[in-house]
Every structure is written in C-alpha cells, then in structure tokens.
Amino acid sequence: MLIRHDSWYGWMFFGLSFVVIFPDEFLENIRLPLTWRHLIWLEAILVGVIVGVMIILKHYYSDLQWFFPLFFIGLVTVFRGIVWYLSRSDGD
C-alpha cells in the first residue's frame, strides 16, 4: 500500500515537501533575508536530505517504495499551482 494512515515517515515527507516546494514562504516566515543563490542551495540540501532519509528508511522498512516521497512532492506542487493560479487571477 502506498500510504498508510499510521506511518510517521509519511508526515515527515509531507512536511519536507512543503519546505521544498514553498522555500520562499518558509524563509519569509523565519525572517531570513536570503538571495536566490541561498534558496538554490537550500533546495539542494533538502532534496539530499529526502534522498538520504529514504535510503535509511528503506533499510528498516523494506515495503517502502522508492517513489514514496515523490507522491507528497507532487501533491504539494499541485497545491502550489492552485495557489499561484488563484493569486494570479485576483489581480485581473
């Protein structure tokens, strides 16, 4: 089964997906004035963290599929697309 309601790592990947897809919003909330170069490094580090955590979790949970974090990243990406579309249409 792809998603179980009792998996703690599902919530972890969901939270990491929000930080990966909304890094600019995340940085505004913690009030760090960083440039786009910092943002790209943050993205690279967070994707590396997701890959590393997935490798470690795959060792302990053999039924975990490699594409599991991609589901959450895709879900949050769709959400960001909807938010972008709605905010774009507000200005018209």
N, CA, C and O atoms as a CHARMM CRD file, in Angstrom:
* protein
*
  368
    1    1 MET  N      0.85000  -1.18000   0.00000 PROA 1      0.00000
    2    1 MET  CA     0.00000   0.00000   0.00000 PROA 1      0.00000
    3    1 MET  C      0.89200   1.23900   0.00000 PROA 1      0.00000
    4    1 MET  O      1.89500   1.30400   0.71000 PROA 1      0.00000
    5    2 LEU  N      0.50400   2.21500  -0.81000 PROA 2      0.00000
    6    2 LEU  CA     1.34400   3.41200  -0.96400 PROA 2      0.00000
    7    2 LEU  C      1.36000   4.26900   0.29800 PROA 2      0.00000
    8    2 LEU  O      2.43100   4.65100   0.77000 PROA 2      0.00000
    9    3 ILE  N      0.20000   4.57100   0.84400 PROA 3      0.00000
   10    3 ILE  CA     0.13600   5.44100   2.01500 PROA 3      0.00000
   11    3 ILE  C     -0.64100   4.72900   3.11500 PROA 3      0.00000
   12    3 ILE  O     -1.75900   4.25800   2.90400 PROA 3      0.00000
   13    4 ARG  N     -0.04100   4.66200   4.26400 PROA 4      0.00000
   14    4 ARG  CA    -0.73100   4.13200   5.42600 PROA 4      0.00000
   15    4 ARG  C     -0.99900   5.29300   6.36800 PROA 4      0.00000
   16    4 ARG  O     -0.18400   6.20600   6.50000 PROA 4      0.00000
   17    5 HSD  N     -2.14900   5.24600   7.01600 PROA 5      0.00000
   18    5 HSD  CA    -2.50800   6.35800   7.89400 PROA 5      0.00000
   19    5 HSD  C     -1.67300   6.40000   9.16500 PROA 5      0.00000
   20    5 HSD  O     -1.66100   7.41700   9.85800 PROA 5      0.00000
   21    6 ASP  N     -0.97700   5.32100   9.48400 PROA 6      0.00000
   22    6 ASP  CA    -0.20600   5.29100  10.72300 PROA 6      0.00000
   23    6 ASP  C      1.29800   5.45100  10.49800 PROA 6      0.00000
   24    6 ASP  O      2.08100   5.23500  11.42300 PROA 6      0.00000
   25    7 SER  N      1.71400   5.82500   9.29000 PROA 7      0.00000
   26    7 SER  CA     3.14500   5.93700   9.03100 PROA 7      0.00000
   27    7 SER  C      3.65700   7.31900   9.43600 PROA 7      0.00000
   28    7 SER  O      3.21500   8.33300   8.89500 PROA 7      0.00000
   29    8 TRP  N      4.57100   7.35600  10.37200 PROA 8      0.00000
   30    8 TRP  CA     5.14100   8.61200  10.84400 PROA 8      0.00000
   31    8 TRP  C      6.01200   9.24300   9.77500 PROA 8      0.00000
   32    8 TRP  O      6.11100  10.46800   9.69500 PROA 8      0.00000
   33    9 TYR  N      6.64700   8.41300   8.94700 PROA 9      0.00000
   34    9 TYR  CA     7.51800   8.96200   7.92200 PROA 9      0.00000
   35    9 TYR  C      6.71900   9.60500   6.79300 PROA 9      0.00000
   36    9 TYR  O      7.26700  10.42400   6.05500 PROA 9      0.00000
   37   10 GLY  N      5.45600   9.26400   6.63800 PROA 10     0.00000
   38   10 GLY  CA     4.60700   9.94100   5.66600 PROA 10     0.00000
   39   10 GLY  C      4.41300  11.39900   6.03300 PROA 10     0.00000
   40   10 GLY  O      4.47400  12.27700   5.17200 PROA 10     0.00000
   41   11 TRP  N      4.18000  11.65700   7.31400 PROA 11     0.00000
   42   11 TRP  CA     4.04300  13.04500   7.78500 PROA 11     0.00000
   43   11 TRP  C      5.35900  13.80000   7.65200 PROA 11     0.00000
   44   11 TRP  O      5.36600  14.99500   7.35700 PROA 11     0.00000
   45   12 MET  N      6.47100  13.10300   7.86900 PROA 12     0.00000
   46   12 MET  CA     7.77900  13.73800   7.73500 PROA 12     0.00000
   47   12 MET  C      8.02100  14.15500   6.28200 PROA 12     0.00000
   48   12 MET  O      8.46100  15.27400   6.02000 PROA 12     0.00000
   49   13 PHE  N      7.73400  13.26100   5.34800 PROA 13     0.00000
   50   13 PHE  CA     7.91900  13.59200   3.93700 PROA 13     0.00000
   51   13 PHE  C      6.94200  14.67700   3.49000 PROA 13     0.00000
   52   13 PHE  O      7.26700  15.48400   2.61900 PROA 13     0.00000
   53   14 PHE  N      5.76700  14.69900   4.07200 PROA 14     0.00000
   54   14 PHE  CA     4.79000  15.73800   3.74800 PROA 14     0.00000
   55   14 PHE  C      5.31500  17.10300   4.18600 PROA 14     0.00000
   56   14 PHE  O      5.21100  18.07400   3.43700 PROA 14     0.00000
   57   15 GLY  N      5.87500  17.18600   5.38400 PROA 15     0.00000
   58   15 GLY  CA     6.45000  18.44400   5.86900 PROA 15     0.00000
   59   15 GLY  C      7.66500  18.86900   5.06500 PROA 15     0.00000
   60   15 GLY  O      7.80900  20.04600   4.73400 PROA 15     0.00000
   61   16 LEU  N      8.53900  17.92800   4.74800 PROA 16     0.00000
   62   16 LEU  CA     9.70300  18.26100   3.93300 PROA 16     0.00000
   63   16 LEU  C      9.29300  18.71200   2.53600 PROA 16     0.00000
   64   16 LEU  O      9.94800  19.56500   1.93900 PROA 16     0.00000
   65   17 SER  N      8.21600  18.14200   2.01900 PROA 17     0.00000
   66   17 SER  CA     7.72800  18.55000   0.69900 PROA 17     0.00000
   67   17 SER  C      7.26800  19.99300   0.70800 PROA 17     0.00000
   68   17 SER  O      7.49900  20.72400  -0.25500 PROA 17     0.00000
   69   18 PHE  N      6.61500  20.41400   1.78800 PROA 18     0.00000
   70   18 PHE  CA     6.19900  21.81000   1.87800 PROA 18     0.00000
   71   18 PHE  C      7.40100  22.74200   1.88400 PROA 18     0.00000
   72   18 PHE  O      7.35700  23.80100   1.25800 PROA 18     0.00000
   73   19 VAL  N      8.47000  22.37400   2.57400 PROA 19     0.00000
   74   19 VAL  CA     9.65200  23.22800   2.62200 PROA 19     0.00000
   75   19 VAL  C     10.36900  23.22700   1.26800 PROA 19     0.00000
   76   19 VAL  O     10.94700  24.24100   0.87700 PROA 19     0.00000
   77   20 VAL  N     10.33600  22.10100   0.55100 PROA 20     0.00000
   78   20 VAL  CA    10.97400  22.03000  -0.76300 PROA 20     0.00000
   79   20 VAL  C     10.18800  22.83200  -1.79700 PROA 20     0.00000
   80   20 VAL  O     10.79300  23.52000  -2.62100 PROA 20     0.00000
   81   21 ILE  N      8.87600  22.76300  -1.77600 PROA 21     0.00000
   82   21 ILE  CA     8.05500  23.42200  -2.78800 PROA 21     0.00000
   83   21 ILE  C      7.79300  24.89000  -2.44000 PROA 21     0.00000
   84   21 ILE  O      7.65800  25.71300  -3.34500 PROA 21     0.00000
   85   22 PHE  N      7.72000  25.23100  -1.17000 PROA 22     0.00000
   86   22 PHE  CA     7.47800  26.61300  -0.73400 PROA 22     0.00000
   87   22 PHE  C      8.69500  27.17800   0.01000 PROA 22     0.00000
   88   22 PHE  O      8.53100  27.65700   1.13200 PROA 22     0.00000
   89   23 PRO  N      9.89600  27.14400  -0.55700 PROA 23     0.00000
   90   23 PRO  CA    11.06000  27.62800   0.21500 PROA 23     0.00000
   91   23 PRO  C     11.01000  29.12900   0.45800 PROA 23     0.00000
   92   23 PRO  O     11.46800  29.60100   1.49900 PROA 23     0.00000
   93   24 ASP  N     10.46100  29.88600  -0.48600 PROA 24     0.00000
   94   24 ASP  CA    10.39200  31.33200  -0.30000 PROA 24     0.00000
   95   24 ASP  C      9.45000  31.69600   0.83700 PROA 24     0.00000
   96   24 ASP  O      9.74600  32.59900   1.61900 PROA 24     0.00000
   97   25 GLU  N      8.32400  31.00700   0.93700 PROA 25     0.00000
   98   25 GLU  CA     7.38700  31.23900   2.03800 PROA 25     0.00000
   99   25 GLU  C      8.00800  30.80800   3.37300 PROA 25     0.00000
  100   25 GLU  O      7.82500  31.47400   4.39200 PROA 25     0.00000
  101   26 PHE  N      8.72700  29.71200   3.35700 PROA 26     0.00000
  102   26 PHE  CA     9.38200  29.21500   4.56400 PROA 26     0.00000
  103   26 PHE  C     10.40700  30.22800   5.06700 PROA 26     0.00000
  104   26 PHE  O     10.47800  30.50100   6.26500 PROA 26     0.00000
  105   27 LEU  N     11.20200  30.78400   4.15300 PROA 27     0.00000
  106   27 LEU  CA    12.22800  31.73500   4.55600 PROA 27     0.00000
  107   27 LEU  C     11.61900  33.04800   5.03400 PROA 27     0.00000
  108   27 LEU  O     12.17900  33.69800   5.91800 PROA 27     0.00000
  109   28 GLU  N     10.48500  33.44900   4.46800 PROA 28     0.00000
  110   28 GLU  CA     9.81500  34.66000   4.95100 PROA 28     0.00000
  111   28 GLU  C      9.28000  34.47100   6.36500 PROA 28     0.00000
  112   28 GLU  O      9.30000  35.40300   7.17000 PROA 28     0.00000
  113   29 ASN  N      8.80300  33.26900   6.66800 PROA 29     0.00000
  114   29 ASN  CA     8.24500  33.01100   7.99300 PROA 29     0.00000
  115   29 ASN  C      9.31400  33.02200   9.07800 PROA 29     0.00000
  116   29 ASN  O      9.03000  33.38300  10.22000 PROA 29     0.00000
  117   30 ILE  N     10.53100  32.63400   8.73900 PROA 30     0.00000
  118   30 ILE  CA    11.58400  32.66200   9.75300 PROA 30     0.00000
  119   30 ILE  C     12.42500  33.93300   9.64600 PROA 30     0.00000
  120   30 ILE  O     13.41800  34.09200  10.35700 PROA 30     0.00000
  121   31 ARG  N     12.01700  34.83700   8.74900 PROA 31     0.00000
  122   31 ARG  CA    12.59800  36.16900   8.58400 PROA 31     0.00000
  123   31 ARG  C     14.10200  36.14200   8.29100 PROA 31     0.00000
  124   31 ARG  O     14.88800  36.85100   8.91900 PROA 31     0.00000
  125   32 LEU  N     14.47300  35.31200   7.33000 PROA 32     0.00000
  126   32 LEU  CA    15.85700  35.29200   6.87300 PROA 32     0.00000
  127   32 LEU  C     15.92400  35.93900   5.49500 PROA 32     0.00000
  128   32 LEU  O     15.34800  35.42000   4.53900 PROA 32     0.00000
  129   33 PRO  N     16.61800  37.06100   5.38500 PROA 33     0.00000
  130   33 PRO  CA    16.71300  37.72800   4.08000 PROA 33     0.00000
  131   33 PRO  C     17.79900  37.07300   3.21600 PROA 33     0.00000
  132   33 PRO  O     18.94400  37.52600   3.20200 PROA 33     0.00000
  133   34 LEU  N     17.44200  36.02600   2.51200 PROA 34     0.00000
  134   34 LEU  CA    18.41300  35.30400   1.70100 PROA 34     0.00000
  135   34 LEU  C     18.15000  35.54300   0.22000 PROA 34     0.00000
  136   34 LEU  O     17.03100  35.86200  -0.18100 PROA 34     0.00000
  137   35 THR  N     19.20400  35.38200  -0.59300 PROA 35     0.00000
  138   35 THR  CA    19.09400  35.59800  -2.02800 PROA 35     0.00000
  139   35 THR  C     18.69200  34.29200  -2.72000 PROA 35     0.00000
  140   35 THR  O     18.53800  33.25000  -2.08400 PROA 35     0.00000
  141   36 TRP  N     18.52600  34.38400  -4.04400 PROA 36     0.00000
  142   36 TRP  CA    18.16500  33.19000  -4.81800 PROA 36     0.00000
  143   36 TRP  C     19.27100  32.14500  -4.77200 PROA 36     0.00000
  144   36 TRP  O     18.99200  30.94800  -4.83800 PROA 36     0.00000
  145   37 ARG  N     20.52200  32.58100  -4.65900 PROA 37     0.00000
  146   37 ARG  CA    21.62500  31.61200  -4.55600 PROA 37     0.00000
  147   37 ARG  C     21.47800  30.77500  -3.27400 PROA 37     0.00000
  148   37 ARG  O     21.69000  29.56300  -3.29400 PROA 37     0.00000
  149   38 HSD  N     21.11900  31.42000  -2.17700 PROA 38     0.00000
  150   38 HSD  CA    20.88600  30.69400  -0.93100 PROA 38     0.00000
  151   38 HSD  C     19.69700  29.75300  -1.07400 PROA 38     0.00000
  152   38 HSD  O     19.70200  28.64500  -0.53800 PROA 38     0.00000
  153   39 LEU  N     18.68800  30.19800  -1.79600 PROA 39     0.00000
  154   39 LEU  CA    17.49800  29.38700  -1.99200 PROA 39     0.00000
  155   39 LEU  C     17.81200  28.12000  -2.78800 PROA 39     0.00000
  156   39 LEU  O     17.28800  27.04800  -2.48600 PROA 39     0.00000
  157   40 ILE  N     18.65400  28.24400  -3.79000 PROA 40     0.00000
  158   40 ILE  CA    19.03700  27.07000  -4.58300 PROA 40     0.00000
  159   40 ILE  C     19.83700  26.08900  -3.73700 PROA 40     0.00000
  160   40 ILE  O     19.63700  24.87900  -3.83600 PROA 40     0.00000
  161   41 TRP  N     20.74200  26.60100  -2.90700 PROA 41     0.00000
  162   41 TRP  CA    21.49100  25.71700  -2.01700 PROA 41     0.00000
  163   41 TRP  C     20.57500  25.03600  -1.00600 PROA 41     0.00000
  164   41 TRP  O     20.73900  23.85400  -0.70400 PROA 41     0.00000
  165   42 LEU  N     19.61300  25.78700  -0.49100 PROA 42     0.00000
  166   42 LEU  CA    18.65100  25.19600   0.45000 PROA 42     0.00000
  167   42 LEU  C     17.86800  24.07200  -0.22300 PROA 42     0.00000
  168   42 LEU  O     17.65300  23.01800   0.37500 PROA 42     0.00000
  169   43 GLU  N     17.44500  24.29500  -1.46100 PROA 43     0.00000
  170   43 GLU  CA    16.72100  23.25800  -2.19600 PROA 43     0.00000
  171   43 GLU  C     17.58900  22.01300  -2.37900 PROA 43     0.00000
  172   43 GLU  O     17.12600  20.89300  -2.16200 PROA 43     0.00000
  173   44 ALA  N     18.83700  22.20700  -2.77600 PROA 44     0.00000
  174   44 ALA  CA    19.73900  21.07500  -2.99700 PROA 44     0.00000
  175   44 ALA  C     19.95900  20.28900  -1.70800 PROA 44     0.00000
  176   44 ALA  O     19.97600  19.05900  -1.71600 PROA 44     0.00000
  177   45 ILE  N     20.12500  21.00400  -0.61200 PROA 45     0.00000
  178   45 ILE  CA    20.32900  20.32900   0.67600 PROA 45     0.00000
  179   45 ILE  C     19.08500  19.55500   1.08600 PROA 45     0.00000
  180   45 ILE  O     19.18700  18.42500   1.56200 PROA 45     0.00000
  181   46 LEU  N     17.90900  20.15400   0.90700 PROA 46     0.00000
  182   46 LEU  CA    16.67400  19.47700   1.31200 PROA 46     0.00000
  183   46 LEU  C     16.37700  18.24900   0.44500 PROA 46     0.00000
  184   46 LEU  O     15.90600  17.23200   0.95400 PROA 46     0.00000
  185   47 VAL  N     16.64500  18.33800  -0.83400 PROA 47     0.00000
  186   47 VAL  CA    16.46500  17.16000  -1.69100 PROA 47     0.00000
  187   47 VAL  C     17.45900  16.07700  -1.28200 PROA 47     0.00000
  188   47 VAL  O     17.11500  14.89500  -1.28300 PROA 47     0.00000
  189   48 GLY  N     18.67400  16.45800  -0.93500 PROA 48     0.00000
  190   48 GLY  CA    19.65200  15.49600  -0.43000 PROA 48     0.00000
  191   48 GLY  C     19.20600  14.84900   0.87100 PROA 48     0.00000
  192   48 GLY  O     19.41700  13.65500   1.08600 PROA 48     0.00000
  193   49 VAL  N     18.58600  15.64800   1.74200 PROA 49     0.00000
  194   49 VAL  CA    18.05800  15.09900   2.99700 PROA 49     0.00000
  195   49 VAL  C     16.95800  14.08000   2.70500 PROA 49     0.00000
  196   49 VAL  O     16.91700  13.01700   3.32400 PROA 49     0.00000
  197   50 ILE  N     16.07700  14.39500   1.77500 PROA 50     0.00000
  198   50 ILE  CA    14.99700  13.45700   1.43700 PROA 50     0.00000
  199   50 ILE  C     15.57000  12.16400   0.87600 PROA 50     0.00000
  200   50 ILE  O     15.11200  11.08200   1.24000 PROA 50     0.00000
  201   51 VAL  N     16.56100  12.25500  -0.00200 PROA 51     0.00000
  202   51 VAL  CA    17.18100  11.05000  -0.56200 PROA 51     0.00000
  203   51 VAL  C     17.88200  10.25100   0.53700 PROA 51     0.00000
  204   51 VAL  O     17.74600   9.02900   0.59000 PROA 51     0.00000
  205   52 GLY  N     18.62200  10.92000   1.40600 PROA 52     0.00000
  206   52 GLY  CA    19.31200  10.22900   2.49300 PROA 52     0.00000
  207   52 GLY  C     18.36100   9.55200   3.46100 PROA 52     0.00000
  208   52 GLY  O     18.58300   8.41100   3.86600 PROA 52     0.00000
  209   53 VAL  N     17.29900  10.25800   3.83300 PROA 53     0.00000
  210   53 VAL  CA    16.31100   9.66800   4.74400 PROA 53     0.00000
  211   53 VAL  C     15.62300   8.48500   4.09000 PROA 53     0.00000
  212   53 VAL  O     15.33100   7.48700   4.74900 PROA 53     0.00000
  213   54 MET  N     15.36600   8.59200   2.80700 PROA 54     0.00000
  214   54 MET  CA    14.71600   7.49100   2.09900 PROA 54     0.00000
  215   54 MET  C     15.61100   6.26100   2.06400 PROA 54     0.00000
  216   54 MET  O     15.12300   5.14100   2.21500 PROA 54     0.00000
  217   55 ILE  N     16.90500   6.44900   1.87000 PROA 55     0.00000
  218   55 ILE  CA    17.84000   5.31800   1.87700 PROA 55     0.00000
  219   55 ILE  C     17.87000   4.66000   3.25100 PROA 55     0.00000
  220   55 ILE  O     17.86100   3.43400   3.35700 PROA 55     0.00000
  221   56 ILE  N     17.90500   5.47100   4.29800 PROA 56     0.00000
  222   56 ILE  CA    17.92700   4.91800   5.66100 PROA 56     0.00000
  223   56 ILE  C     16.61900   4.19900   5.98000 PROA 56     0.00000
  224   56 ILE  O     16.63700   3.09800   6.53000 PROA 56     0.00000
  225   57 LEU  N     15.48100   4.81500   5.63900 PROA 57     0.00000
  226   57 LEU  CA    14.19200   4.18500   5.93300 PROA 57     0.00000
  227   57 LEU  C     13.97400   2.91500   5.12800 PROA 57     0.00000
  228   57 LEU  O     13.34400   1.97800   5.61900 PROA 57     0.00000
  229   58 LYS  N     14.48000   2.86300   3.91100 PROA 58     0.00000
  230   58 LYS  CA    14.32800   1.66000   3.07600 PROA 58     0.00000
  231   58 LYS  C     15.02100   0.47400   3.72300 PROA 58     0.00000
  232   58 LYS  O     14.60400  -0.67100   3.54600 PROA 58     0.00000
  233   59 HSD  N     16.07600   0.74900   4.47100 PROA 59     0.00000
  234   59 HSD  CA    16.78200  -0.32400   5.16600 PROA 59     0.00000
  235   59 HSD  C     15.90800  -0.94400   6.26300 PROA 59     0.00000
  236   59 HSD  O     15.93400  -2.15900   6.46100 PROA 59     0.00000
  237   60 TYR  N     15.14000  -0.11900   6.97000 PROA 60     0.00000
  238   60 TYR  CA    14.32300  -0.60700   8.07700 PROA 60     0.00000
  239   60 TYR  C     12.91500  -1.00800   7.66100 PROA 60     0.00000
  240   60 TYR  O     12.32500  -1.90000   8.27000 PROA 60     0.00000
  241   61 TYR  N     12.37400  -0.37300   6.65000 PROA 61     0.00000
  242   61 TYR  CA    11.02200  -0.67000   6.15900 PROA 61     0.00000
  243   61 TYR  C     11.13900  -1.15100   4.71700 PROA 61     0.00000
  244   61 TYR  O     11.11500  -0.35000   3.78100 PROA 61     0.00000
  245   62 SER  N     11.26200  -2.44100   4.55000 PROA 62     0.00000
  246   62 SER  CA    11.52100  -2.99200   3.22100 PROA 62     0.00000
  247   62 SER  C     10.33400  -2.84200   2.27200 PROA 62     0.00000
  248   62 SER  O     10.52200  -2.89300   1.05600 PROA 62     0.00000
  249   63 ASP  N      9.11700  -2.66000   2.79000 PROA 63     0.00000
  250   63 ASP  CA     7.95500  -2.48200   1.91900 PROA 63     0.00000
  251   63 ASP  C      7.82400  -1.05600   1.39700 PROA 63     0.00000
  252   63 ASP  O      6.93800  -0.77800   0.58900 PROA 63     0.00000
  253   64 LEU  N      8.68200  -0.15500   1.83800 PROA 64     0.00000
  254   64 LEU  CA     8.65600   1.23400   1.40200 PROA 64     0.00000
  255   64 LEU  C      9.17800   1.33300  -0.02800 PROA 64     0.00000
  256   64 LEU  O     10.24900   0.81500  -0.34600 PROA 64     0.00000
  257   65 GLN  N      8.41400   1.99900  -0.88000 PROA 65     0.00000
  258   65 GLN  CA     8.80200   2.14900  -2.28300 PROA 65     0.00000
  259   65 GLN  C      9.66400   3.39700  -2.46800 PROA 65     0.00000
  260   65 GLN  O      9.53700   4.35800  -1.71000 PROA 65     0.00000
  261   66 TRP  N     10.53300   3.38400  -3.46500 PROA 66     0.00000
  262   66 TRP  CA    11.45700   4.49900  -3.69400 PROA 66     0.00000
  263   66 TRP  C     10.73200   5.77300  -4.10500 PROA 66     0.00000
  264   66 TRP  O     11.24500   6.86800  -3.87700 PROA 66     0.00000
  265   67 PHE  N      9.56500   5.65600  -4.69900 PROA 67     0.00000
  266   67 PHE  CA     8.83700   6.82600  -5.18600 PROA 67     0.00000
  267   67 PHE  C      7.89900   7.41400  -4.13800 PROA 67     0.00000
  268   67 PHE  O      7.13400   8.32500  -4.45500 PROA 67     0.00000
  269   68 PHE  N      7.93100   6.93200  -2.92300 PROA 68     0.00000
  270   68 PHE  CA     7.03200   7.39900  -1.86600 PROA 68     0.00000
  271   68 PHE  C      7.11500   8.90600  -1.63200 PROA 68     0.00000
  272   68 PHE  O      6.06700   9.54700  -1.55000 PROA 68     0.00000
  273   69 PRO  N      8.31100   9.51200  -1.51900 PROA 69     0.00000
  274   69 PRO  CA     8.36100  10.97400  -1.31300 PROA 69     0.00000
  275   69 PRO  C      7.86500  11.76000  -2.52600 PROA 69     0.00000
  276   69 PRO  O      7.39900  12.88900  -2.37600 PROA 69     0.00000
  277   70 LEU  N      7.95800  11.18400  -3.71200 PROA 70     0.00000
  278   70 LEU  CA     7.50900  11.88500  -4.91700 PROA 70     0.00000
  279   70 LEU  C      6.00500  12.13200  -4.89600 PROA 70     0.00000
  280   70 LEU  O      5.53300  13.11700  -5.46300 PROA 70     0.00000
  281   71 PHE  N      5.24900  11.24900  -4.25000 PROA 71     0.00000
  282   71 PHE  CA     3.81000  11.44500  -4.12300 PROA 71     0.00000
  283   71 PHE  C      3.51400  12.73700  -3.36700 PROA 71     0.00000
  284   71 PHE  O      2.66700  13.52500  -3.79000 PROA 71     0.00000
  285   72 PHE  N      4.19700  12.95200  -2.26900 PROA 72     0.00000
  286   72 PHE  CA     3.96600  14.15400  -1.46200 PROA 72     0.00000
  287   72 PHE  C      4.46900  15.40800  -2.17100 PROA 72     0.00000
  288   72 PHE  O      3.82900  16.45700  -2.10800 PROA 72     0.00000
  289   73 ILE  N      5.60100  15.30400  -2.83700 PROA 73     0.00000
  290   73 ILE  CA     6.11100  16.45200  -3.58000 PROA 73     0.00000
  291   73 ILE  C      5.14200  16.83300  -4.69200 PROA 73     0.00000
  292   73 ILE  O      4.90300  18.01800  -4.92200 PROA 73     0.00000
  293   74 GLY  N      4.58300  15.84900  -5.38000 PROA 74     0.00000
  294   74 GLY  CA     3.59700  16.12500  -6.41800 PROA 74     0.00000
  295   74 GLY  C      2.32500  16.72400  -5.86100 PROA 74     0.00000
  296   74 GLY  O      1.75000  17.63300  -6.45900 PROA 74     0.00000
  297   75 LEU  N      1.88000  16.22200  -4.72000 PROA 75     0.00000
  298   75 LEU  CA     0.67000  16.73800  -4.08400 PROA 75     0.00000
  299   75 LEU  C      0.84700  18.20400  -3.68300 PROA 75     0.00000
  300   75 LEU  O     -0.04200  19.02200  -3.91800 PROA 75     0.00000
  301   76 VAL  N      1.96400  18.53100  -3.09300 PROA 76     0.00000
  302   76 VAL  CA     2.22600  19.90900  -2.67200 PROA 76     0.00000
  303   76 VAL  C      2.44300  20.80600  -3.89400 PROA 76     0.00000
  304   76 VAL  O      2.07600  21.98100  -3.86700 PROA 76     0.00000
  305   77 THR  N      3.03300  20.26500  -4.96200 PROA 77     0.00000
  306   77 THR  CA     3.20900  21.03900  -6.19000 PROA 77     0.00000
  307   77 THR  C      1.87200  21.41800  -6.80300 PROA 77     0.00000
  308   77 THR  O      1.70000  22.54600  -7.26500 PROA 77     0.00000
  309   78 VAL  N      0.93000  20.49700  -6.81200 PROA 78     0.00000
  310   78 VAL  CA    -0.40900  20.80100  -7.31000 PROA 78     0.00000
  311   78 VAL  C     -1.04600  21.89000  -6.44500 PROA 78     0.00000
  312   78 VAL  O     -1.68100  22.80500  -6.96800 PROA 78     0.00000
  313   79 PHE  N     -0.87900  21.79200  -5.13500 PROA 79     0.00000
  314   79 PHE  CA    -1.41000  22.80700  -4.22700 PROA 79     0.00000
  315   79 PHE  C     -0.78800  24.17100  -4.52300 PROA 79     0.00000
  316   79 PHE  O     -1.49300  25.18000  -4.54100 PROA 79     0.00000
  317   80 ARG  N      0.53100  24.20900  -4.75600 PROA 80     0.00000
  318   80 ARG  CA     1.18200  25.48000  -5.06700 PROA 80     0.00000
  319   80 ARG  C      0.68800  26.03500  -6.39700 PROA 80     0.00000
  320   80 ARG  O      0.52000  27.24600  -6.53900 PROA 80     0.00000
  321   81 GLY  N      0.45400  25.16600  -7.36500 PROA 81     0.00000
  322   81 GLY  CA    -0.08400  25.61000  -8.64400 PROA 81     0.00000
  323   81 GLY  C     -1.45800  26.22600  -8.50000 PROA 81     0.00000
  324   81 GLY  O     -1.76100  27.22900  -9.14600 PROA 81     0.00000
  325   82 ILE  N     -2.29400  25.63600  -7.65900 PROA 82     0.00000
  326   82 ILE  CA    -3.62900  26.18500  -7.41900 PROA 82     0.00000
  327   82 ILE  C     -3.52400  27.53900  -6.71900 PROA 82     0.00000
  328   82 ILE  O     -4.22200  28.48400  -7.08500 PROA 82     0.00000
  329   83 VAL  N     -2.65600  27.63400  -5.71600 PROA 83     0.00000
  330   83 VAL  CA    -2.46800  28.90200  -5.00600 PROA 83     0.00000
  331   83 VAL  C     -1.95300  29.96900  -5.97100 PROA 83     0.00000
  332   83 VAL  O     -2.41900  31.10800  -5.93400 PROA 83     0.00000
  333   84 TRP  N     -1.00200  29.61700  -6.82900 PROA 84     0.00000
  334   84 TRP  CA    -0.46900  30.56800  -7.79900 PROA 84     0.00000
  335   84 TRP  C     -1.56500  31.02000  -8.76300 PROA 84     0.00000
  336   84 TRP  O     -1.67700  32.20900  -9.06000 PROA 84     0.00000
  337   85 TYR  N     -2.37000  30.08100  -9.25200 PROA 85     0.00000
  338   85 TYR  CA    -3.42500  30.42900 -10.19400 PROA 85     0.00000
  339   85 TYR  C     -4.46300  31.34600  -9.55100 PROA 85     0.00000
  340   85 TYR  O     -4.91800  32.30700 -10.17100 PROA 85     0.00000
  341   86 LEU  N     -4.83300  31.04900  -8.31100 PROA 86     0.00000
  342   86 LEU  CA    -5.81600  31.88700  -7.63000 PROA 86     0.00000
  343   86 LEU  C     -5.26800  33.27200  -7.32100 PROA 86     0.00000
  344   86 LEU  O     -5.99800  34.25800  -7.42900 PROA 86     0.00000
  345   87 SER  N     -4.00100  33.36800  -6.94200 PROA 87     0.00000
  346   87 SER  CA    -3.42500  34.68300  -6.65300 PROA 87     0.00000
  347   87 SER  C     -3.20700  35.47100  -7.93900 PROA 87     0.00000
  348   87 SER  O     -3.26400  36.70100  -7.91700 PROA 87     0.00000
  349   88 ARG  N     -2.96300  34.80900  -9.03500 PROA 88     0.00000
  350   88 ARG  CA    -2.78400  35.47800 -10.32600 PROA 88     0.00000
  351   88 ARG  C     -4.11600  36.02500 -10.82600 PROA 88     0.00000
  352   88 ARG  O     -4.17200  37.11200 -11.40100 PROA 88     0.00000
  353   89 SER  N     -5.17900  35.27200 -10.60600 PROA 89     0.00000
  354   89 SER  CA    -6.48400  35.70600 -11.09100 PROA 89     0.00000
  355   89 SER  C     -7.08000  36.81600 -10.20400 PROA 89     0.00000
  356   89 SER  O     -8.00500  37.50700 -10.63300 PROA 89     0.00000
  357   90 ASP  N     -6.56900  36.99300  -8.98600 PROA 90     0.00000
  358   90 ASP  CA    -7.04400  38.07700  -8.12900 PROA 90     0.00000
  359   90 ASP  C     -6.64400  39.43800  -8.67500 PROA 90     0.00000
  360   90 ASP  O     -7.37400  40.41300  -8.49800 PROA 90     0.00000
  361   91 GLY  N     -5.49400  39.51900  -9.33700 PROA 91     0.00000
  362   91 GLY  CA    -5.01700  40.79200  -9.85800 PROA 91     0.00000
  363   91 GLY  C     -5.74400  41.24000 -11.11600 PROA 91     0.00000
  364   91 GLY  O     -5.65700  42.41400 -11.47500 PROA 91     0.00000
  365   92 ASP  N     -6.44700  40.36400 -11.79000 PROA 92     0.00000
  366   92 ASP  CA    -7.15400  40.71300 -13.02200 PROA 92     0.00000
  367   92 ASP  C     -8.47100  41.36600 -12.77900 PROA 92     0.00000
  368   92 ASP  O     -9.17300  41.71300 -13.72900 PROA 92     0.00000
